[in-house]
Amino acid sequence: MDIRDLIINEGVKIGAYFIRNSKPKITTTIPTVQDLQERLKSLEPKSSEQFPQPVLENPIENKSIETGAKEGTACSLCSDEHLSEVSGALSEALRFARSEGLGSKEVIRRVRHARDELNAMERFDLAPEEITKLPEDEKEVAHWALPQSRNLRHSINSMITVEDLEKASAQAANLADDFAEKLIKCKPSIEIKEQPKPLPPEIEALKKMVEEKKYGRD
């Protein structure tokens, strides 16, 4: 090693020594633990007490609604929905059957859906214990609908050709229409009445004064 390399190596060692032992100069003030705690408190969210909720001058009052739904009427409405589902499902099945045949998956799925709707209606909505809860006029409709539903279900189960499906679809549509027509002739099962709000005292006094003057002149 010549004198030049020796000087370079020694210079590198001296520079490294000063770098390792030098201390950085801090120009800013280091915060204490107490300073950090105070800062943290100032960043904490304020409680809801410090932010009072706004108060509406005229709060919206809930309307008093009297629902006069009589016990048992729901099964009549559900039966109407079941028959509508059956009619729609068979109509869709017929549309697919005309192009794909009765063996189509879409036809089978919709026919099964129609049959399931009829079964549910007969077993639950038109069950004897449910019919006894109906008003008298709706009982007559339910007793009429039950054998009609069974006949339609038998027609569905005995289908062999597309023409059979067409007849069952027409039978379902007629049944749904007839049931809805008979049901709508019954007195309304659900009545919604809005209770009138009491008039403010000053309006009541003015109304009374007007009535007194009116009858006083007569």
KOLKE-833423 format. One line per 3 residues: for each residue x negated, y negated, z negated of C-alpha. Coordinates in nm, 4 decimals. Layout:
# residues N
X Y Z  ... $
//
This chain:
# residues 218
0.0000 0.0000 0.0000  -0.1491 -0.3336 0.1042  -0.1281 -0.6550 -0.0899 $
0.1694 -0.7780 0.1179  0.3905 -0.4807 0.0319  0.2876 -0.5025 -0.3324 $
0.3937 -0.8654 -0.3547  0.7328 -0.7870 -0.1938  0.8005 -0.4976 -0.4298 $
0.7107 -0.7007 -0.7359  0.9264 -0.9874 -0.6140  1.2244 -0.7546 -0.5735 $
1.1787 -0.6165 -0.9261  1.1560 -0.9644 -1.0760  1.4712 -1.0787 -0.8877 $
1.6623 -0.7732 -1.0029  1.5581 -0.8332 -1.3627  1.6871 -1.1906 -1.3598 $
2.0139 -1.0855 -1.1935  2.0778 -0.8171 -1.4574  2.0045 -1.0461 -1.7491 $
2.1665 -1.3620 -1.6235  2.4966 -1.4655 -1.7914  2.7769 -1.6213 -1.5881 $
2.8674 -1.9728 -1.6789  3.2345 -2.0142 -1.7817  3.3758 -2.3490 -1.6895 $
3.7327 -2.2878 -1.8148  3.8611 -2.2462 -2.1686  3.9287 -1.8864 -2.2692 $
4.2777 -1.8578 -2.4244  4.3064 -1.7044 -2.7672  4.5455 -1.4246 -2.8656 $
4.7742 -1.6783 -3.0300  4.7837 -1.8818 -2.7078  4.8836 -1.5733 -2.5107 $
5.1587 -1.4856 -2.7589  5.3070 -1.8349 -2.7382  5.2956 -1.8177 -2.3606 $
5.4725 -1.4807 -2.3671  5.7528 -1.6193 -2.5850  5.8117 -1.8995 -2.3404 $
5.8510 -1.6484 -2.0570  6.1015 -1.4255 -2.2381  6.4576 -1.4471 -2.0944 $
6.6895 -1.6661 -2.2908  6.9749 -1.5077 -2.4740  7.3302 -1.5364 -2.3466 $
7.4061 -1.7758 -2.6342  7.1842 -2.0339 -2.4696  7.3860 -2.0025 -2.1514 $
7.7526 -2.0393 -2.2522  8.0024 -1.8812 -2.0152  8.2137 -2.1263 -1.8159 $
8.5728 -2.1550 -1.9326  8.8415 -2.1852 -1.6694  9.0996 -2.4490 -1.7398 $
9.3759 -2.2439 -1.5789  9.2863 -1.8761 -1.6076  9.4601 -1.6470 -1.3658 $
9.7372 -1.4584 -1.5370  9.8104 -1.0994 -1.4489  10.1523 -1.0666 -1.2989 $
10.3812 -0.8445 -1.4926  10.4922 -0.5750 -1.2503  10.7514 -0.3233 -1.3439 $
10.7169 0.0011 -1.1525  11.0353 0.1956 -1.1494  10.8841 0.5132 -1.0090 $
11.1191 0.7866 -1.1144  10.9877 1.1213 -1.2223  10.9660 1.3704 -0.9383 $
10.9957 1.1355 -0.6438  10.6292 1.1800 -0.5580  10.6913 1.5314 -0.4245 $
10.9327 1.3960 -0.1620  10.6780 1.1437 -0.0405  10.4050 1.4072 -0.0389 $
10.6245 1.6416 0.1631  10.6710 1.3686 0.4202  10.2930 1.3310 0.4445 $
10.2442 1.7089 0.4728  10.4891 1.7316 0.7622  10.3207 1.4405 0.9387 $
9.9857 1.6184 0.9025  10.1338 1.9402 1.0426  10.2827 1.7629 1.3425 $
9.9589 1.5814 1.4183  9.7423 1.8925 1.3783  9.9591 2.1048 1.6100 $
9.9722 1.8268 1.8670  9.5923 1.8116 1.8697  9.5700 2.1912 1.8833 $
9.7970 2.1953 2.1873  9.5771 1.9415 2.3644  9.2714 2.1644 2.3228 $
9.4625 2.4842 2.3963  9.5709 2.3609 2.7400  9.2087 2.3311 2.8482 $
9.0298 2.5872 2.6319  9.2936 2.8432 2.5373  9.4211 2.9596 2.1995 $
9.0825 3.1135 2.1170  8.9123 2.7741 2.1030  8.7504 2.6887 1.7697 $
8.9183 2.3486 1.7759  9.2590 2.5097 1.8260  9.2033 2.7643 1.5491 $
9.0809 2.4976 1.3076  9.3809 2.2704 1.3646  9.6357 2.5519 1.3516 $
9.4872 2.6703 1.0237  9.5051 2.3154 0.8892  9.8744 2.2932 0.9829 $
9.9485 2.6242 0.8123  9.7602 2.5166 0.4986  9.9636 2.1951 0.4819 $
10.2900 2.3891 0.4968  10.1732 2.6339 0.2311  10.0752 2.3507 -0.0012 $
10.4070 2.1752 0.0479  10.6130 2.4885 -0.0169  10.4126 2.6048 -0.3181 $
10.3712 2.2730 -0.4945  10.5810 1.9821 -0.3674  10.8894 2.1916 -0.2921 $
10.8490 2.4322 -0.5811  11.1673 2.4835 -0.7884  11.0218 2.3091 -1.0934 $
10.9429 2.0034 -0.8812  11.2753 1.9920 -0.7001  11.4654 1.9884 -1.0302 $
11.2932 1.6585 -1.1155  11.4206 1.4855 -0.8024  11.7190 1.2516 -0.7849 $
12.0284 1.4231 -0.6533  12.0083 1.2784 -0.3029  11.6452 1.3812 -0.2650 $
11.7204 1.7293 -0.3975  11.9451 1.7847 -0.0979  11.6651 1.6814 0.1378 $
11.4181 1.9113 -0.0389  11.6557 2.2096 -0.0257  11.7065 2.1442 0.3448 $
11.3333 2.1089 0.4151  11.2207 2.4286 0.2422  11.3710 2.6837 0.4878 $
11.2785 2.4555 0.7787  10.9159 2.4683 0.6675  10.9246 2.8472 0.6374 $
11.0669 2.8812 0.9883  10.7929 2.6587 1.1268  10.5265 2.8567 0.9423 $
10.6605 3.1808 1.0900  10.6524 3.0255 1.4375  10.2878 2.9317 1.3854 $
10.1916 3.2760 1.2582  10.3586 3.4516 1.5526  10.2020 3.2439 1.8312 $
10.0578 3.4428 2.1209  10.0532 3.2043 2.4162  9.9963 2.8354 2.4728 $
10.3706 2.8062 2.5357  10.4322 2.9363 2.1831  10.2030 2.6678 2.0475 $
10.3886 2.4069 2.2514  10.7199 2.5175 2.1013  10.5738 2.5132 1.7485 $
10.4315 2.1663 1.8060  10.7731 2.0379 1.9192  10.9376 2.2091 1.6229 $
10.6934 2.0398 1.3828  10.7489 1.6961 1.5374  11.1269 1.7307 1.5132 $
11.1035 1.8522 1.1537  10.8810 1.5617 1.0518  11.1156 1.3110 1.2173 $
11.4290 1.4627 1.0648  11.2766 1.4789 0.7179  11.1654 1.1161 0.7321 $
11.5085 1.0090 0.8555  11.6869 1.1956 0.5766  11.4456 1.0687 0.3130 $
11.4757 0.7056 0.4146  11.8533 0.7256 0.3751  11.8073 0.8047 0.0073 $
11.8059 0.5165 -0.2349  11.4565 0.3728 -0.2903  11.2665 0.5819 -0.5403 $
11.0116 0.3169 -0.6264  11.1075 -0.0390 -0.7064  10.8566 -0.3113 -0.7800 $
10.9963 -0.6129 -0.9561  10.7964 -0.9194 -1.0450  10.9085 -1.0708 -1.3714 $
10.9786 -1.4449 -1.3315  10.7417 -1.6755 -1.5157  10.8935 -1.9013 -1.7809 $
10.9058 -2.2650 -1.6767  10.6925 -2.5189 -1.8648  10.8832 -2.6992 -2.1469 $
10.8896 -3.0335 -1.9641  11.0359 -2.8714 -1.6513  11.2980 -2.6913 -1.8597 $
11.3940 -3.0218 -2.0278  11.4189 -3.1990 -1.6918  11.6291 -2.9147 -1.5490 $
11.8598 -2.9284 -1.8474  11.8977 -3.3068 -1.8183  11.9845 -3.2808 -1.4484 $
12.2444 -3.0141 -1.5180  12.3999 -3.2196 -1.7980  12.4272 -3.5286 -1.5767 $
12.5679 -3.3187 -1.2925  12.8400 -3.1574 -1.4999  12.9026 -3.4867 -1.6850 $
12.9903 -3.6620 -1.3567  13.2126 -3.3733 -1.2498 $
//
